[in-house]
């Protein structure tokens, strides 16, 4: 009996050590693999257009990964710098006028441009807050990323009904990149203090990875009713 307990104990320790090592090694390996894949992907797109005299591999006997990525970043930065002056803006407007004449291309271009302008806008508040809503039914709560106030025709329709609505993104687990756009009354959103990064971790892990939070704050806040969300605009 004692020998059996000792064997089980050793087996359990080996398993626990393996799991502990997996938790450490797996994120490192996946991060390195993703980084390496992005670098090679950028190189495969940019390197063919680099003249041989400017390519470091033409003078070295070994490959230099990341050259294409660095050149692409420099090129994008220069384009952004030139687009801020009058001549650059004129060129951009002329190019967009040509794109707007192509039926299918203009739809794709406008949609992609609007997404990037919304996400990358420095003063924007899109997806910078995490909240809770009662979904899919009363008493069941789902975590959402708060996008922005309802705008345009949708806002006009809601205002006519006397409702102040907010657009939220309801992501599934464990792939938060796909989800649903839901319009929720502002007063029914409970805003959380956690960052969007912590919210994404919580979703991807299925609730296993929860952000740190002081217990005394939780106890204090649990006695208070949800505070209505302030305007995002």
ZADOLO-407537 format. One record per residue (C-alpha): residue number from 1; x, y, z. Coordinates in steps of 0.05 Angstrom, whole numbers, plus 32768, in hexadecimal, padded with zeros to 4 digits. Last residue first. Layout:
N
NUM / X / Y / Z
...
// end
This chain:
233
233 / 7E8A / 84C1 / 7DDA
232 / 7E8A / 8486 / 7E08
231 / 7E51 / 849F / 7E33
230 / 7E52 / 8488 / 7E7A
229 / 7E3D / 8442 / 7E8E
228 / 7E09 / 843B / 7EC4
227 / 7E28 / 8424 / 7F06
226 / 7E14 / 83DD / 7F19
225 / 7DF6 / 83DB / 7F5F
224 / 7E27 / 83DB / 7F99
223 / 7E31 / 83A4 / 7FCB
222 / 7E5D / 837C / 7F9B
221 / 7E89 / 83B9 / 7F93
220 / 7EA1 / 83B8 / 7FDB
219 / 7EAE / 836D / 7FDC
218 / 7ED3 / 8370 / 7F9A
217 / 7EFD / 83AA / 7FB2
216 / 7F0F / 8384 / 7FF1
215 / 7F22 / 8348 / 7FC7
214 / 7F56 / 836D / 7F9E
213 / 7F56 / 8358 / 7F55
212 / 7F85 / 832E / 7F2C
211 / 7F6D / 831B / 7EE7
210 / 7F4C / 82D7 / 7EDE
209 / 7F6C / 82A0 / 7EB5
208 / 7F3F / 8262 / 7EBA
207 / 7F01 / 8285 / 7EA0
206 / 7EFF / 8262 / 7E5D
205 / 7F49 / 8270 / 7E52
204 / 7F3B / 8298 / 7E13
203 / 7F05 / 82C1 / 7E35
202 / 7F2C / 82D2 / 7E73
201 / 7F6A / 82E3 / 7E4B
200 / 7F40 / 8310 / 7E1D
199 / 7F24 / 8335 / 7E5A
198 / 7F6A / 833E / 7E76
197 / 7F80 / 835E / 7E35
196 / 7F40 / 8389 / 7E32
195 / 7F54 / 83A5 / 7E77
194 / 7F2E / 8393 / 7EB6
193 / 7F06 / 83C9 / 7EDA
192 / 7EC3 / 83AE / 7EC4
191 / 7E88 / 83D6 / 7EA8
190 / 7E42 / 83BA / 7EB8
189 / 7E18 / 83C6 / 7E7A
188 / 7DCC / 83CA / 7E84
187 / 7DCB / 8415 / 7E8C
186 / 7DE8 / 8420 / 7E47
185 / 7DB2 / 83F8 / 7E24
184 / 7DD3 / 83C0 / 7DFA
183 / 7DE0 / 83BB / 7DB0
182 / 7E01 / 8379 / 7DA0
181 / 7E37 / 8369 / 7D6C
180 / 7E46 / 831F / 7D6F
179 / 7E85 / 82F5 / 7D72
178 / 7EC4 / 82DE / 7D50
177 / 7F09 / 82F8 / 7D67
176 / 7EFD / 82DF / 7DAE
175 / 7F0E / 8297 / 7D9D
174 / 7F08 / 826E / 7DDE
173 / 7ED1 / 8280 / 7DEE
172 / 7EA0 / 82AD / 7DC9
171 / 7EA4 / 82F9 / 7DC0
170 / 7E6A / 832A / 7DCD
169 / 7E7E / 836D / 7DB0
168 / 7E58 / 83A8 / 7DCB
167 / 7E33 / 83E2 / 7DAA
166 / 7E12 / 8411 / 7DDB
165 / 7DC9 / 8426 / 7DDD
164 / 7DA6 / 8462 / 7DFB
163 / 7D5C / 8453 / 7DF0
162 / 7D23 / 8485 / 7DE7
161 / 7D05 / 845F / 7DAD
160 / 7D17 / 8499 / 7D7E
159 / 7D5C / 8497 / 7D9C
158 / 7D62 / 844E / 7D89
157 / 7D50 / 845C / 7D41
156 / 7D80 / 8497 / 7D3D
155 / 7DB9 / 846F / 7D5D
154 / 7DB0 / 8439 / 7D28
153 / 7DAE / 846C / 7CF0
152 / 7DF1 / 848A / 7D04
151 / 7E12 / 8474 / 7D45
150 / 7E08 / 8445 / 7D80
149 / 7E3D / 8455 / 7DB4
148 / 7E7E / 842F / 7DAF
147 / 7E9F / 83EB / 7DB5
146 / 7E99 / 83CF / 7DFC
145 / 7EB8 / 838A / 7DFF
144 / 7E88 / 8358 / 7E1C
143 / 7E85 / 8326 / 7E55
142 / 7E46 / 82FD / 7E5C
141 / 7E16 / 82F8 / 7E97
140 / 7DDC / 82C8 / 7EA2
139 / 7DA7 / 82E2 / 7ED2
138 / 7D79 / 82F9 / 7E9A
137 / 7D87 / 82D6 / 7E59
136 / 7DBE / 82CD / 7E24
135 / 7DD9 / 82FD / 7E3F
134 / 7DD6 / 832D / 7E79
133 / 7E0E / 835D / 7E69
132 / 7E54 / 8364 / 7E86
131 / 7E8A / 8395 / 7E72
130 / 7ECF / 839F / 7E57
129 / 7EEB / 83E2 / 7E41
128 / 7F1F / 83F6 / 7E0E
127 / 7EFA / 83D4 / 7DD5
126 / 7EED / 8416 / 7DB2
125 / 7EFE / 8453 / 7DDC
124 / 7F1D / 847B / 7DA4
123 / 7F4F / 84B3 / 7DB1
122 / 7F88 / 8492 / 7D8C
121 / 7F5F / 8475 / 7D53
120 / 7F7C / 8431 / 7D43
119 / 7F3D / 8407 / 7D4B
118 / 7F0C / 8438 / 7D2B
117 / 7F3B / 844D / 7CF2
116 / 7F4E / 8405 / 7CE5
115 / 7F05 / 83EF / 7CE1
114 / 7EF2 / 842A / 7CB5
113 / 7F2B / 841B / 7C85
112 / 7F17 / 83D2 / 7C7F
111 / 7ECF / 83E3 / 7C6F
110 / 7EE0 / 841A / 7C3E
109 / 7F12 / 83EF / 7C19
108 / 7EE4 / 83B2 / 7C14
107 / 7EAB / 83DC / 7BF9
106 / 7ED9 / 8403 / 7BCA
105 / 7EF6 / 83C2 / 7BAE
104 / 7EB2 / 83A5 / 7B9A
103 / 7E9A / 83E1 / 7B70
102 / 7EDB / 8400 / 7B57
101 / 7ED2 / 844B / 7B52
100 / 7EE1 / 8455 / 7B9C
99 / 7F27 / 8439 / 7B92
98 / 7F38 / 8471 / 7B61
97 / 7F1E / 84A7 / 7B90
96 / 7F45 / 8486 / 7BC9
95 / 7F86 / 848E / 7BA1
94 / 7F78 / 84D7 / 7B94
93 / 7F67 / 84E3 / 7BDD
92 / 7FA7 / 84C1 / 7BF3
91 / 7FD0 / 84EA / 7BC1
90 / 7FB0 / 852A / 7BD9
89 / 7FBD / 8517 / 7C22
88 / 8006 / 850A / 7C12
87 / 800E / 854E / 7BF0
86 / 7FED / 8572 / 7C2B
85 / 8016 / 8551 / 7C61
84 / 8000 / 8518 / 7C8F
83 / 8003 / 84E2 / 7C5A
82 / 804E / 84EA / 7C55
81 / 8059 / 84D6 / 7C9D
80 / 8029 / 849B / 7C98
79 / 804B / 8483 / 7C59
78 / 808F / 8489 / 7C7B
77 / 8076 / 8460 / 7CB6
76 / 805A / 842A / 7C88
75 / 809C / 8426 / 7C62
74 / 80C5 / 8420 / 7CA3
73 / 8097 / 83E9 / 7CBD
72 / 809B / 83C4 / 7C7A
71 / 80E7 / 83CA / 7C7A
70 / 80EB / 83AD / 7CC0
69 / 80BC / 8374 / 7CAE
68 / 80E2 / 8364 / 7C6F
67 / 8124 / 8362 / 7C94
66 / 8107 / 8335 / 7CCA
65 / 8130 / 82F8 / 7CBC
64 / 8178 / 8302 / 7CA5
63 / 818E / 82C4 / 7C80
62 / 81D7 / 82B0 / 7C7E
61 / 8213 / 82BB / 7C50
60 / 820E / 8306 / 7C52
59 / 8213 / 833A / 7C1B
58 / 81D5 / 8329 / 7BF3
57 / 81B2 / 8315 / 7C33
56 / 81B3 / 835D / 7C4A
55 / 8184 / 8371 / 7C10
54 / 818F / 83B8 / 7BFA
53 / 81BA / 83A6 / 7BBD
52 / 818A / 836E / 7BAB
51 / 814F / 839E / 7BA5
50 / 8117 / 838F / 7BD7
49 / 80D6 / 837D / 7BB6
48 / 80DC / 8331 / 7BC0
47 / 80ED / 833F / 7C0B
46 / 80AA / 8361 / 7C1C
45 / 8075 / 832A / 7C19
44 / 809F / 82EE / 7C2D
43 / 80C3 / 8317 / 7C62
42 / 8081 / 832C / 7C82
41 / 806A / 82E3 / 7C86
40 / 80AE / 82CE / 7CA1
39 / 80AA / 8301 / 7CD9
38 / 8062 / 82F0 / 7CE9
37 / 8072 / 82A5 / 7CEC
36 / 80AF / 82B2 / 7D1A
35 / 8084 / 82DB / 7D49
34 / 804D / 82A5 / 7D4A
33 / 8080 / 826E / 7D57
32 / 80A4 / 8295 / 7D8D
31 / 8062 / 82A4 / 7DB0
30 / 804B / 825C / 7DAA
29 / 808D / 8242 / 7DC7
28 / 808C / 8273 / 7E01
27 / 8043 / 8266 / 7E11
26 / 8050 / 821A / 7E10
25 / 8090 / 821A / 7E39
24 / 8077 / 8236 / 7E7B
23 / 8033 / 8214 / 7E80
22 / 8052 / 81D5 / 7E64
21 / 8087 / 81D5 / 7E9A
20 / 8052 / 81D9 / 7ED0
19 / 802A / 81A2 / 7EAE
18 / 8068 / 8175 / 7EAB
17 / 807A / 8184 / 7EF3
16 / 8032 / 8173 / 7F08
15 / 8035 / 8132 / 7EE1
14 / 8078 / 811E / 7EFF
13 / 805F / 812F / 7F45
12 / 8020 / 8106 / 7F3A
11 / 8048 / 80CA / 7F23
10 / 8076 / 80D0 / 7F5F
9 / 803A / 80D3 / 7F8F
8 / 8017 / 8099 / 7F6D
7 / 8056 / 806F / 7F74
6 / 805E / 8082 / 7FBD
5 / 8016 / 8071 / 7FCB
4 / 801F / 802E / 7FA9
3 / 805E / 8020 / 7FD1
2 / 8038 / 8030 / 8012
1 / 8000 / 8000 / 8000
// end
